[in-house]
Amino acid sequence: MKMANTRSQSLFVALSLLAGASSAFAGRYDYSAPDVDFARVIEVRPIIQTVHEPVARQECWDEPVTYTSRGHDRGDRAPAVLAGIIGGVIGNQFGHGRGRDAATVAGAALGYAAVRDSQRYDSRYRHEYTRYESRCRTLTEHHRDERVVGYDVAYEYNGRTYWTQTDYHPGDQIEIQVDVRPSR
């Protein structure tokens, strides 16, 4: 009988502890996890941000460039030689003796040189050509862009209106967290 009595006492103690524990938890509420509900959305306003972005682009075109090369005469020395002879004849008309010889040589040299120089700058001995060369430049333009970065949302819950901001359009209803606590 002693053994049955000890078992009944142990069972009684365990049940008493269990009853005491359950009554201690009966008045407590876990506030860490709020309830979720849905509220009716009554207004949605997009939040718009204006940004100015630099955009670089390259502009290219073909531009005509004219080059001039001055070539030497093409071996046509006859006009210069003829001018030298004429200059020598004219030079021979001046002076006497050795002076006449010097004037003849000087006239010939001047006549030859004058015609030879004019031939070098004559357009017949100049060569011009045009080549198209590609030219490019980088232009930076600033483009204005408007972006929706979020939404101001008005919703109604239990007869009261609330505002919040979201990064998405909520549609007709929005999920809300309801935290019920006793007033103290």
C-alpha positions as CSV (number, residue, x, y, z in Angstrom):
1,M,0.0,0.0,0.0
2,K,2.9,2.3,0.6
3,M,3.9,2.0,-3.0
4,A,0.4,2.8,-4.3
5,N,0.3,5.8,-2.0
6,T,3.7,7.0,-3.3
7,R,2.5,6.7,-6.9
8,S,-0.7,8.6,-6.2
9,Q,1.2,11.3,-4.5
10,S,3.6,11.6,-7.5
11,L,0.6,11.7,-9.9
12,F,-1.1,14.3,-7.8
13,V,2.1,16.5,-7.8
14,A,2.5,16.2,-11.5
15,L,-1.2,17.0,-12.2
16,S,-0.9,20.0,-9.8
17,L,2.1,21.3,-11.6
18,L,0.5,20.9,-15.0
19,A,-2.7,22.7,-13.8
20,G,-0.7,25.5,-12.4
21,A,1.4,25.9,-15.6
22,S,-1.7,26.0,-17.8
23,S,-3.4,28.6,-15.6
24,A,-0.2,30.7,-15.7
25,F,-0.2,30.7,-19.5
26,A,-4.0,31.2,-19.9
27,G,-3.8,34.9,-19.3
28,R,-0.7,35.6,-21.5
29,Y,-0.7,36.4,-25.2
30,D,2.3,36.2,-27.6
31,Y,2.5,39.7,-29.1
32,S,5.6,38.9,-31.3
33,A,3.6,37.7,-34.3
34,P,0.9,40.1,-35.5
35,D,-2.1,38.9,-37.5
36,V,-2.4,39.6,-41.2
37,D,-5.5,41.0,-42.8
38,F,-6.5,42.9,-46.0
39,A,-7.6,46.5,-46.3
40,R,-9.4,48.2,-49.2
41,V,-7.2,50.5,-51.3
42,I,-9.0,53.8,-51.9
43,E,-6.2,55.8,-53.7
44,V,-2.9,55.2,-55.3
45,R,-0.5,58.0,-56.3
46,P,2.7,57.2,-58.2
47,I,5.9,58.8,-56.8
48,I,7.8,60.1,-59.9
49,Q,11.5,60.9,-59.9
50,T,13.0,63.0,-62.7
51,V,16.6,62.0,-63.6
52,H,19.0,63.6,-66.1
53,E,21.3,61.1,-67.6
54,P,24.3,62.0,-69.8
55,V,24.2,60.0,-73.0
56,A,27.4,60.0,-75.2
57,R,27.1,59.4,-78.9
58,Q,29.7,59.6,-81.7
59,E,29.0,61.7,-84.8
60,C,31.1,60.8,-87.9
61,W,31.2,62.2,-91.4
62,D,33.4,62.1,-94.5
63,E,35.1,65.5,-95.2
64,P,36.8,66.4,-98.5
65,V,40.5,67.4,-98.0
66,T,42.4,68.9,-101.0
67,Y,46.1,68.3,-101.2
68,T,48.5,70.1,-103.5
69,S,51.9,68.8,-104.5
70,R,54.3,70.9,-106.5
71,G,56.2,68.7,-108.8
72,H,59.2,69.4,-110.8
73,D,58.8,70.3,-114.5
74,R,58.4,67.3,-116.7
75,G,61.6,67.8,-118.7
76,D,60.2,70.6,-120.9
77,R,63.2,72.9,-120.7
78,A,62.8,74.5,-124.1
79,P,61.0,77.6,-122.9
80,A,63.7,78.3,-120.3
81,V,66.6,77.7,-122.8
82,L,64.9,80.0,-125.3
83,A,64.5,82.7,-122.6
84,G,68.2,82.3,-121.7
85,I,69.2,82.9,-125.4
86,I,66.9,85.9,-125.6
87,G,68.3,87.3,-122.4
88,G,71.9,86.7,-123.7
89,V,71.1,88.6,-126.9
90,I,69.6,91.5,-124.9
91,G,72.6,91.5,-122.5
92,N,75.0,91.5,-125.5
93,Q,73.5,94.9,-126.5
94,F,75.0,96.6,-123.5
95,G,78.6,97.3,-122.6
96,H,81.9,96.9,-124.6
97,G,84.6,94.3,-124.3
98,R,84.5,92.2,-121.2
99,G,81.6,94.2,-119.9
100,R,79.6,93.1,-123.0
101,D,80.5,89.4,-122.2
102,A,79.4,89.8,-118.6
103,A,76.2,91.5,-119.7
104,T,75.5,88.6,-122.1
105,V,76.1,86.0,-119.5
106,A,74.0,87.9,-116.9
107,G,71.1,88.3,-119.4
108,A,71.2,84.7,-120.4
109,A,71.2,83.6,-116.7
110,L,68.4,86.0,-115.7
111,G,66.2,85.0,-118.7
112,Y,66.6,81.3,-118.0
113,A,66.0,81.6,-114.2
114,A,62.9,83.8,-114.7
115,V,61.2,81.3,-117.0
116,R,62.3,78.3,-115.0
117,D,60.8,79.8,-111.8
118,S,57.5,80.6,-113.5
119,Q,57.4,77.0,-114.7
120,R,57.7,75.7,-111.2
121,Y,54.6,77.6,-110.0
122,D,52.7,77.2,-113.2
123,S,49.5,75.1,-112.7
124,R,50.7,72.7,-115.3
125,Y,53.3,71.5,-112.8
126,R,51.1,71.5,-109.8
127,H,49.1,68.4,-108.9
128,E,46.0,68.8,-106.8
129,Y,43.9,65.9,-105.5
130,T,41.0,65.6,-103.1
131,R,40.6,62.7,-100.7
132,Y,37.7,62.1,-98.4
133,E,38.8,61.5,-94.8
134,S,36.6,60.3,-92.0
135,R,36.2,62.8,-89.1
136,C,34.5,62.0,-85.8
137,R,33.6,63.8,-82.6
138,T,31.9,62.7,-79.4
139,L,28.8,64.6,-78.3
140,T,27.2,64.3,-74.8
141,E,23.5,65.0,-74.5
142,H,21.5,65.0,-71.4
143,H,18.2,63.1,-71.6
144,R,15.5,63.8,-69.1
145,D,13.7,60.7,-67.9
146,E,10.8,60.3,-65.4
147,R,10.6,57.1,-63.4
148,V,8.0,55.7,-61.0
149,V,10.0,54.9,-57.9
150,G,7.1,54.0,-55.6
151,Y,3.5,54.6,-54.7
152,D,1.7,56.6,-52.0
153,V,-1.2,54.4,-51.0
154,A,-4.4,55.3,-49.1
155,Y,-6.3,52.4,-47.6
156,E,-9.3,52.0,-45.4
157,Y,-9.5,49.6,-42.4
158,N,-12.2,49.4,-39.8
159,G,-13.7,52.8,-40.9
160,R,-10.3,54.7,-40.7
161,T,-8.1,55.9,-43.5
162,Y,-4.3,55.2,-43.4
163,W,-1.4,56.2,-45.8
164,T,1.7,54.2,-46.6
165,Q,4.4,54.0,-49.3
166,T,5.1,50.9,-51.3
167,D,7.5,50.1,-54.1
168,Y,4.7,48.2,-56.0
169,H,1.2,49.1,-57.1
170,P,-1.0,47.3,-54.6
171,G,-4.2,46.8,-56.7
172,D,-7.6,46.9,-55.0
173,Q,-6.5,45.7,-51.6
174,I,-3.3,45.7,-49.6
175,E,-2.1,43.3,-47.0
176,I,-1.7,44.8,-43.6
177,Q,-0.5,43.6,-40.2
178,V,-2.9,43.9,-37.3
179,D,-1.4,44.1,-33.8
180,V,-4.1,43.6,-31.2
181,R,-3.0,44.5,-27.6
182,P,-5.0,45.1,-24.5
183,S,-5.1,48.7,-23.4
184,R,-3.5,49.1,-20.0
